[in-house]
Amino acid sequence: MDNRSKSPLAIMLKRFKRDKIAVIALTGLGIIALLALLTPLISRGLGIGPDDIDMDVLINGSPFSPGGNHLLGTDESGRDVFIRLLYGSRISLTVGLVAVGISTTLGVMIGGVAGFYGGIIDDIIMRIIELINVLPVMVLLITLIAITGPNIYMVMMVLGVVGWTGIARQVRGQLLTLREQEFMLATKALGLSDTRKIFIHLIPNTTSYLIISITLGMAGAILSESMLSFLGLVSPTAATWGNMINEAKSIYTIQHYWWIWMTPGIAIFVTVMCFNLVGAGLRYALDPKSK
């Protein structure tokens, strides 16, 4: 069947399926998301919580290696690594979703206004974007958390508020072109409001770019949260991947208890790579010039 007789969605799916690596990455993300959703059920089924301590570890003076009652072993405090890994996935995905949700909403609204109106409004918004882009985000986060104390909600908020500029620039660039198209003359003839023109007729035409930005933004937010957790800027007692690595930072632990730091490290690497590979696959699938 010729591509001209297929819907845009069917063409996109066909192109995406050609990228086997992207398909495998999407499957991996599906498994990670499913495990995150089922974490409370898995935890109850095994009878182990993220902060439960196996007293035998404290008695023996060393953590258990993978196997037996602890699939991925325990840390030096006697907590189950597998269960903490699952709870860490929930925190990482939540941070990514909330931060990207905030940045996408702000980026679409501000970029839409800049691209539609142009002129002095566009100039002001672009100068604001340039100012935000030169801000040291990590220094800002560290300063705010030093004032408010370790707070996962502050991390999500700041990552979202400072992360909208890239999406805004993309939306603005698309709207500068789209607003000159013939279909916009029809909206003007119908007397539609500027709000309907921007958010009903123009923004939907930037969906492909937004999907790619959201996918790649998730990877960046998860990596940032893991780094901040490692630095102790997200509740030190929370079961996050960064905290798990931070708890195994001694040379002796790194040399002798590899499973404590390697499993969360692999989880971060696999999750971020999956998002990046899916984003690359979507970029190819949504590119109208690709064959």
C-alpha atoms as a printed R data frame, in Angstrom:
    type eleno elety resid chain resno       x       y      z
1   ATOM     1    CA   MET     A     1   0.000   0.000  0.000
2   ATOM     2    CA   ASP     A     2   1.343   3.471 -0.939
3   ATOM     3    CA   ASN     A     3   2.187   5.802  1.948
4   ATOM     4    CA   ARG     A     4  -0.187   8.384  0.484
5   ATOM     5    CA   SER     A     5  -3.148   6.112  1.256
6   ATOM     6    CA   LYS     A     6  -2.134   5.624  4.898
7   ATOM     7    CA   SER     A     7  -2.863   7.805  7.902
8   ATOM     8    CA   PRO     A     8   0.027   9.810  9.438
9   ATOM     9    CA   LEU     A     9  -0.135   7.611 12.541
10  ATOM    10    CA   ALA     A    10   0.150   4.404 10.490
11  ATOM    11    CA   ILE     A    11   3.138   5.821  8.597
12  ATOM    12    CA   MET     A    12   4.806   6.871 11.860
13  ATOM    13    CA   LEU     A    13   4.292   3.444 13.435
14  ATOM    14    CA   LYS     A    14   5.666   1.705 10.341
15  ATOM    15    CA   ARG     A    15   8.801   3.855 10.407
16  ATOM    16    CA   PHE     A    16   9.238   3.385 14.134
17  ATOM    17    CA   LYS     A    17   8.980  -0.414 13.852
18  ATOM    18    CA   ARG     A    18  11.863  -0.395 11.385
19  ATOM    19    CA   ASP     A    19  14.156   0.810 14.169
20  ATOM    20    CA   LYS     A    20  14.596  -2.452 16.082
21  ATOM    21    CA   ILE     A    21  16.739  -0.828 18.769
22  ATOM    22    CA   ALA     A    22  14.045   1.795 19.464
23  ATOM    23    CA   VAL     A    23  11.393  -0.936 19.662
24  ATOM    24    CA   ILE     A    24  13.509  -2.888 22.170
25  ATOM    25    CA   ALA     A    25  14.050   0.337 24.171
26  ATOM    26    CA   LEU     A    26  10.301   1.032 24.214
27  ATOM    27    CA   THR     A    27   9.679  -2.518 25.425
28  ATOM    28    CA   GLY     A    28  12.253  -1.972 28.154
29  ATOM    29    CA   LEU     A    29  10.508   1.226 29.260
30  ATOM    30    CA   GLY     A    30   7.201  -0.641 29.339
31  ATOM    31    CA   ILE     A    31   8.706  -3.286 31.639
32  ATOM    32    CA   ILE     A    32  10.243  -0.628 33.908
33  ATOM    33    CA   ALA     A    33   6.933   1.258 34.119
34  ATOM    34    CA   LEU     A    34   5.006  -1.957 34.834
35  ATOM    35    CA   LEU     A    35   7.400  -2.949 37.624
36  ATOM    36    CA   ALA     A    36   7.105   0.551 39.095
37  ATOM    37    CA   LEU     A    37   3.309   0.299 39.118
38  ATOM    38    CA   LEU     A    38   3.383  -3.166 40.680
39  ATOM    39    CA   THR     A    39   6.035  -2.334 43.278
40  ATOM    40    CA   PRO     A    40   3.637  -2.211 46.283
41  ATOM    41    CA   LEU     A    41   2.147  -5.586 45.284
42  ATOM    42    CA   ILE     A    42   5.600  -7.141 44.814
43  ATOM    43    CA   SER     A    43   6.733  -5.705 48.150
44  ATOM    44    CA   ARG     A    44   3.715  -7.115 49.994
45  ATOM    45    CA   GLY     A    45   4.037 -10.445 48.212
46  ATOM    46    CA   LEU     A    46   7.640 -10.832 49.347
47  ATOM    47    CA   GLY     A    47   6.850  -9.439 52.769
48  ATOM    48    CA   ILE     A    48   9.711  -6.949 52.518
49  ATOM    49    CA   GLY     A    49   9.496  -3.137 52.656
50  ATOM    50    CA   PRO     A    50  12.069  -0.649 51.341
51  ATOM    51    CA   ASP     A    51  13.224   0.205 54.868
52  ATOM    52    CA   ASP     A    52  12.884  -3.234 56.461
53  ATOM    53    CA   ILE     A    53  16.138  -4.436 58.019
54  ATOM    54    CA   ASP     A    54  17.316  -8.043 58.050
55  ATOM    55    CA   MET     A    55  18.781  -8.351 61.537
56  ATOM    56    CA   ASP     A    56  21.001 -11.252 60.423
57  ATOM    57    CA   VAL     A    57  23.025  -8.750 58.386
58  ATOM    58    CA   LEU     A    58  23.718  -6.665 61.474
59  ATOM    59    CA   ILE     A    59  24.606  -9.787 63.469
60  ATOM    60    CA   ASN     A    60  26.958 -11.099 60.763
61  ATOM    61    CA   GLY     A    61  28.448  -7.667 60.170
62  ATOM    62    CA   SER     A    62  28.299  -7.942 56.371
63  ATOM    63    CA   PRO     A    63  25.533  -7.690 53.747
64  ATOM    64    CA   PHE     A    64  24.074 -10.740 52.028
65  ATOM    65    CA   SER     A    65  25.069 -11.354 48.419
66  ATOM    66    CA   PRO     A    66  22.386 -11.885 45.732
67  ATOM    67    CA   GLY     A    67  20.349 -15.075 46.112
68  ATOM    68    CA   GLY     A    68  18.202 -16.816 48.662
69  ATOM    69    CA   ASN     A    69  15.615 -14.599 50.331
70  ATOM    70    CA   HIS     A    70  17.174 -11.480 48.792
71  ATOM    71    CA   LEU     A    71  17.172 -11.628 44.997
72  ATOM    72    CA   LEU     A    72  19.748  -8.840 44.599
73  ATOM    73    CA   GLY     A    73  21.241  -9.109 48.067
74  ATOM    74    CA   THR     A    74  21.114  -6.507 50.832
75  ATOM    75    CA   ASP     A    75  22.958  -3.305 51.570
76  ATOM    76    CA   GLU     A    76  25.172  -2.812 54.605
77  ATOM    77    CA   SER     A    77  22.155  -1.751 56.676
78  ATOM    78    CA   GLY     A    78  20.350  -5.008 55.923
79  ATOM    79    CA   ARG     A    79  17.791  -3.555 53.505
80  ATOM    80    CA   ASP     A    80  16.733  -5.515 50.423
81  ATOM    81    CA   VAL     A    81  18.382  -4.072 47.298
82  ATOM    82    CA   PHE     A    82  15.746  -5.419 44.875
83  ATOM    83    CA   ILE     A    83  12.815  -3.817 46.724
84  ATOM    84    CA   ARG     A    84  14.654  -0.515 47.111
85  ATOM    85    CA   LEU     A    85  15.486  -0.621 43.417
86  ATOM    86    CA   LEU     A    86  11.787  -0.970 42.566
87  ATOM    87    CA   TYR     A    87  10.783   1.900 44.850
88  ATOM    88    CA   GLY     A    88  13.572   3.958 43.312
89  ATOM    89    CA   SER     A    89  12.031   3.448 39.875
90  ATOM    90    CA   ARG     A    90   8.754   4.932 41.133
91  ATOM    91    CA   ILE     A    91  10.525   8.036 42.423
92  ATOM    92    CA   SER     A    92  12.625   8.494 39.267
93  ATOM    93    CA   LEU     A    93   9.673   8.110 36.888
94  ATOM    94    CA   THR     A    94   7.513  10.397 39.017
95  ATOM    95    CA   VAL     A    95  10.178  13.101 39.050
96  ATOM    96    CA   GLY     A    96  10.557  12.769 35.283
97  ATOM    97    CA   LEU     A    97   6.819  12.932 34.593
98  ATOM    98    CA   VAL     A    98   6.136  15.894 36.889
99  ATOM    99    CA   ALA     A    99   9.187  17.902 35.807
100 ATOM   100    CA   VAL     A   100   8.543  17.293 32.108
101 ATOM   101    CA   GLY     A   101   4.837  17.993 32.566
102 ATOM   102    CA   ILE     A   102   5.609  21.398 34.074
103 ATOM   103    CA   SER     A   103   8.263  22.283 31.493
104 ATOM   104    CA   THR     A   104   6.076  21.170 28.568
105 ATOM   105    CA   THR     A   105   3.071  23.164 29.778
106 ATOM   106    CA   LEU     A   106   5.132  26.313 30.271
107 ATOM   107    CA   GLY     A   107   7.053  25.813 27.033
108 ATOM   108    CA   VAL     A   108   3.925  25.340 24.917
109 ATOM   109    CA   MET     A   109   2.140  28.355 26.415
110 ATOM   110    CA   ILE     A   110   5.069  30.770 26.305
111 ATOM   111    CA   GLY     A   111   6.450  29.544 22.977
112 ATOM   112    CA   GLY     A   112   2.967  29.670 21.460
113 ATOM   113    CA   VAL     A   113   2.486  33.298 22.474
114 ATOM   114    CA   ALA     A   114   5.955  34.274 21.212
115 ATOM   115    CA   GLY     A   115   5.533  32.532 17.866
116 ATOM   116    CA   PHE     A   116   2.000  33.761 17.225
117 ATOM   117    CA   TYR     A   117   2.377  37.429 18.086
118 ATOM   118    CA   GLY     A   118   6.037  37.997 17.188
119 ATOM   119    CA   GLY     A   119   7.325  41.565 17.365
120 ATOM   120    CA   ILE     A   120   8.128  43.106 20.739
121 ATOM   121    CA   ILE     A   121   6.417  40.253 22.640
122 ATOM   122    CA   ASP     A   122   8.643  37.720 20.892
123 ATOM   123    CA   ASP     A   123  11.744  39.818 21.589
124 ATOM   124    CA   ILE     A   124  10.962  40.074 25.319
125 ATOM   125    CA   ILE     A   125  10.271  36.344 25.650
126 ATOM   126    CA   MET     A   126  13.442  35.411 23.772
127 ATOM   127    CA   ARG     A   127  15.538  37.634 26.057
128 ATOM   128    CA   ILE     A   128  13.957  35.938 29.093
129 ATOM   129    CA   ILE     A   129  14.791  32.533 27.600
130 ATOM   130    CA   GLU     A   130  18.390  33.567 27.031
131 ATOM   131    CA   LEU     A   131  18.611  34.765 30.643
132 ATOM   132    CA   ILE     A   132  17.240  31.484 32.017
133 ATOM   133    CA   ASN     A   133  19.556  29.445 29.784
134 ATOM   134    CA   VAL     A   134  22.647  30.991 31.388
135 ATOM   135    CA   LEU     A   135  21.464  30.256 34.938
136 ATOM   136    CA   PRO     A   136  23.502  27.535 36.709
137 ATOM   137    CA   VAL     A   137  20.569  25.197 37.347
138 ATOM   138    CA   MET     A   138  22.414  22.817 39.657
139 ATOM   139    CA   VAL     A   139  23.785  25.684 41.759
140 ATOM   140    CA   LEU     A   140  20.266  27.102 41.986
141 ATOM   141    CA   LEU     A   141  18.888  23.748 43.079
142 ATOM   142    CA   ILE     A   142  21.603  23.220 45.671
143 ATOM   143    CA   THR     A   143  20.983  26.722 47.074
144 ATOM   144    CA   LEU     A   144  17.215  26.266 47.318
145 ATOM   145    CA   ILE     A   145  17.530  22.835 48.907
146 ATOM   146    CA   ALA     A   146  20.090  24.185 51.367
147 ATOM   147    CA   ILE     A   147  17.438  26.714 52.432
148 ATOM   148    CA   THR     A   148  14.388  24.433 52.452
149 ATOM   149    CA   GLY     A   149  16.107  21.152 53.317
150 ATOM   150    CA   PRO     A   150  16.156  17.940 51.207
151 ATOM   151    CA   ASN     A   151  12.887  17.975 49.283
152 ATOM   152    CA   ILE     A   152  11.908  15.871 46.262
153 ATOM   153    CA   TYR     A   153   9.072  18.280 45.446
154 ATOM   154    CA   MET     A   154  11.481  21.195 45.197
155 ATOM   155    CA   VAL     A   155  13.601  19.166 42.772
156 ATOM   156    CA   MET     A   156  10.609  18.425 40.543
157 ATOM   157    CA   MET     A   157   9.449  22.042 40.609
158 ATOM   158    CA   VAL     A   158  12.823  23.602 39.791
159 ATOM   159    CA   LEU     A   159  13.622  21.083 37.029
160 ATOM   160    CA   GLY     A   160  10.242  21.849 35.470
161 ATOM   161    CA   VAL     A   161  10.406  25.634 35.839
162 ATOM   162    CA   VAL     A   162  13.886  25.992 34.315
163 ATOM   163    CA   GLY     A   163  13.448  23.266 31.691
164 ATOM   164    CA   TRP     A   164  10.788  24.869 29.505
165 ATOM   165    CA   THR     A   165  13.052  27.070 27.387
166 ATOM   166    CA   GLY     A   166  14.013  24.410 24.817
167 ATOM   167    CA   ILE     A   167  10.399  23.446 24.176
168 ATOM   168    CA   ALA     A   168   9.388  27.121 23.967
169 ATOM   169    CA   ARG     A   169  12.015  27.780 21.298
170 ATOM   170    CA   GLN     A   170  10.863  24.778 19.261
171 ATOM   171    CA   VAL     A   171   7.188  25.744 19.488
172 ATOM   172    CA   ARG     A   172   7.990  29.356 18.634
173 ATOM   173    CA   GLY     A   173   9.985  28.341 15.556
174 ATOM   174    CA   GLN     A   174   7.187  26.118 14.295
175 ATOM   175    CA   LEU     A   175   4.495  28.731 14.862
176 ATOM   176    CA   LEU     A   176   6.452  31.425 13.043
177 ATOM   177    CA   THR     A   177   6.080  29.246  9.939
178 ATOM   178    CA   LEU     A   178   2.622  27.810 10.572
179 ATOM   179    CA   ARG     A   179   0.938  31.170 11.193
180 ATOM   180    CA   GLU     A   180   1.580  32.101  7.557
181 ATOM   181    CA   GLN     A   181  -0.159  28.973  6.196
182 ATOM   182    CA   GLU     A   182  -3.465  29.160  4.329
183 ATOM   183    CA   PHE     A   183  -5.507  27.424  7.019
184 ATOM   184    CA   MET     A   184  -4.793  30.364  9.330
185 ATOM   185    CA   LEU     A   185  -6.539  32.672  6.874
186 ATOM   186    CA   ALA     A   186  -9.655  30.564  7.371
187 ATOM   187    CA   THR     A   187  -9.464  30.967 11.151
188 ATOM   188    CA   LYS     A   188  -9.179  34.717 10.688
189 ATOM   189    CA   ALA     A   189 -12.171  34.766  8.355
190 ATOM   190    CA   LEU     A   190 -14.199  32.815 10.935
191 ATOM   191    CA   GLY     A   191 -13.336  35.417 13.574
192 ATOM   192    CA   LEU     A   192 -11.775  32.945 15.985
193 ATOM   193    CA   SER     A   193 -10.052  34.264 19.097
194 ATOM   194    CA   ASP     A   194  -6.271  34.288 19.352
195 ATOM   195    CA   THR     A   195  -6.452  31.639 22.082
196 ATOM   196    CA   ARG     A   196  -8.321  29.228 19.788
197 ATOM   197    CA   LYS     A   197  -5.949  29.965 16.929
198 ATOM   198    CA   ILE     A   198  -2.894  29.199 19.070
199 ATOM   199    CA   PHE     A   199  -4.025  26.222 21.130
200 ATOM   200    CA   ILE     A   200  -6.623  24.590 18.862
201 ATOM   201    CA   HIS     A   201  -5.167  25.097 15.394
202 ATOM   202    CA   LEU     A   202  -1.434  25.827 15.717
203 ATOM   203    CA   ILE     A   203  -0.102  23.913 18.741
204 ATOM   204    CA   PRO     A   204  -1.503  20.516 17.574
205 ATOM   205    CA   ASN     A   205   0.699  20.847 14.480
206 ATOM   206    CA   THR     A   206   3.796  20.833 16.702
207 ATOM   207    CA   THR     A   207   2.887  17.522 18.388
208 ATOM   208    CA   SER     A   208   5.671  15.531 16.731
209 ATOM   209    CA   TYR     A   209   8.340  17.886 18.080
210 ATOM   210    CA   LEU     A   210   6.745  17.889 21.535
211 ATOM   211    CA   ILE     A   211   6.727  14.082 21.721
212 ATOM   212    CA   ILE     A   212  10.461  13.949 21.017
213 ATOM   213    CA   SER     A   213  11.197  16.717 23.538
214 ATOM   214    CA   ILE     A   214   9.134  15.003 26.232
215 ATOM   215    CA   THR     A   215  10.928  11.692 25.694
216 ATOM   216    CA   LEU     A   216  14.398  13.215 25.882
217 ATOM   217    CA   GLY     A   217  13.340  15.480 28.751
218 ATOM   218    CA   MET     A   218  12.366  12.440 30.827
219 ATOM   219    CA   ALA     A   219  15.891  11.051 30.478
220 ATOM   220    CA   GLY     A   220  17.433  14.344 31.561
221 ATOM   221    CA   ALA     A   221  15.134  14.733 34.575
222 ATOM   222    CA   ILE     A   222  15.820  11.178 35.800
223 ATOM   223    CA   LEU     A   223  19.575  11.712 35.451
224 ATOM   224    CA   SER     A   224  19.379  15.021 37.323
225 ATOM   225    CA   GLU     A   225  17.337  13.491 40.160
226 ATOM   226    CA   SER     A   226  19.811  10.618 40.491
227 ATOM   227    CA   MET     A   227  22.739  13.029 40.646
228 ATOM   228    CA   LEU     A   228  21.041  15.195 43.283
229 ATOM   229    CA   SER     A   229  20.159  12.108 45.317
230 ATOM   230    CA   PHE     A   230  23.781  10.994 45.151
231 ATOM   231    CA   LEU     A   231  24.812  14.390 46.532
232 ATOM   232    CA   GLY     A   232  22.343  13.955 49.407
233 ATOM   233    CA   LEU     A   233  20.042  16.764 48.237
234 ATOM   234    CA   VAL     A   234  16.965  14.536 48.047
235 ATOM   235    CA   SER     A   235  15.717  13.003 51.315
236 ATOM   236    CA   PRO     A   236  18.760  10.890 52.355
237 ATOM   237    CA   THR     A   237  16.545   8.106 53.706
238 ATOM   238    CA   ALA     A   238  14.419   7.774 50.548
239 ATOM   239    CA   ALA     A   239  14.851   4.673 48.387
240 ATOM   240    CA   THR     A   240  16.225   6.466 45.318
241 ATOM   241    CA   TRP     A   241  18.808   5.148 42.879
242 ATOM   242    CA   GLY     A   242  21.171   8.023 43.659
243 ATOM   243    CA   ASN     A   243  20.919   7.388 47.406
244 ATOM   244    CA   MET     A   244  21.636   3.686 46.873
245 ATOM   245    CA   ILE     A   245  24.850   4.512 45.020
246 ATOM   246    CA   ASN     A   246  25.787   7.142 47.608
247 ATOM   247    CA   GLU     A   247  25.445   4.577 50.404
248 ATOM   248    CA   ALA     A   248  28.057   2.392 48.692
249 ATOM   249    CA   LYS     A   249  30.693   5.065 48.124
250 ATOM   250    CA   SER     A   250  33.405   3.611 50.374
251 ATOM   251    CA   ILE     A   251  36.284   1.881 48.607
252 ATOM   252    CA   TYR     A   252  35.786  -1.304 50.632
253 ATOM   253    CA   THR     A   253  32.097  -1.516 49.667
254 ATOM   254    CA   ILE     A   254  32.847  -0.861 46.003
255 ATOM   255    CA   GLN     A   255  35.455  -3.625 45.953
256 ATOM   256    CA   HIS     A   256  33.629  -6.290 47.950
257 ATOM   257    CA   TYR     A   257  29.895  -5.574 47.712
258 ATOM   258    CA   TRP     A   258  29.454  -4.775 44.010
259 ATOM   259    CA   TRP     A   259  25.707  -5.473 43.955
260 ATOM   260    CA   ILE     A   260  24.945  -2.531 46.271
261 ATOM   261    CA   TRP     A   261  26.160   0.117 43.804
262 ATOM   262    CA   MET     A   262  26.134  -1.727 40.488
263 ATOM   263    CA   THR     A   263  22.396  -2.544 40.378
264 ATOM   264    CA   PRO     A   264  21.159   1.062 40.804
265 ATOM   265    CA   GLY     A   265  23.888   2.219 38.412
266 ATOM   266    CA   ILE     A   266  22.676  -0.226 35.774
267 ATOM   267    CA   ALA     A   267  19.064   0.837 36.434
268 ATOM   268    CA   ILE     A   268  19.920   4.497 35.809
269 ATOM   269    CA   PHE     A   269  21.938   3.679 32.689
270 ATOM   270    CA   VAL     A   270  19.288   1.392 31.171
271 ATOM   271    CA   THR     A   271  16.379   3.760 31.887
272 ATOM   272    CA   VAL     A   272  18.114   6.860 30.516
273 ATOM   273    CA   MET     A   273  19.387   4.984 27.450
274 ATOM   274    CA   CYS     A   274  15.913   3.589 26.742
275 ATOM   275    CA   PHE     A   275  14.394   7.079 26.788
276 ATOM   276    CA   ASN     A   276  17.160   8.430 24.543
277 ATOM   277    CA   LEU     A   277  16.830   5.549 22.066
278 ATOM   278    CA   VAL     A   278  13.049   5.894 21.934
279 ATOM   279    CA   GLY     A   279  13.475   9.617 21.352
280 ATOM   280    CA   ALA     A   280  15.909   8.946 18.508
281 ATOM   281    CA   GLY     A   281  13.480   6.432 16.998
282 ATOM   282    CA   LEU     A   282  10.603   8.902 17.221
283 ATOM   283    CA   ARG     A   283  12.718  11.623 15.611
284 ATOM   284    CA   TYR     A   284  13.255   9.353 12.611
285 ATOM   285    CA   ALA     A   285   9.642   8.113 12.521
286 ATOM   286    CA   LEU     A   286   8.157  11.618 12.702
287 ATOM   287    CA   ASP     A   287  10.513  13.157 10.140
288 ATOM   288    CA   PRO     A   288   8.486  13.623  6.913
289 ATOM   289    CA   LYS     A   289  11.725  13.579  4.897
290 ATOM   290    CA   SER     A   290  12.694  10.073  6.032
291 ATOM   291    CA   LYS     A   291  12.215   7.214  3.579
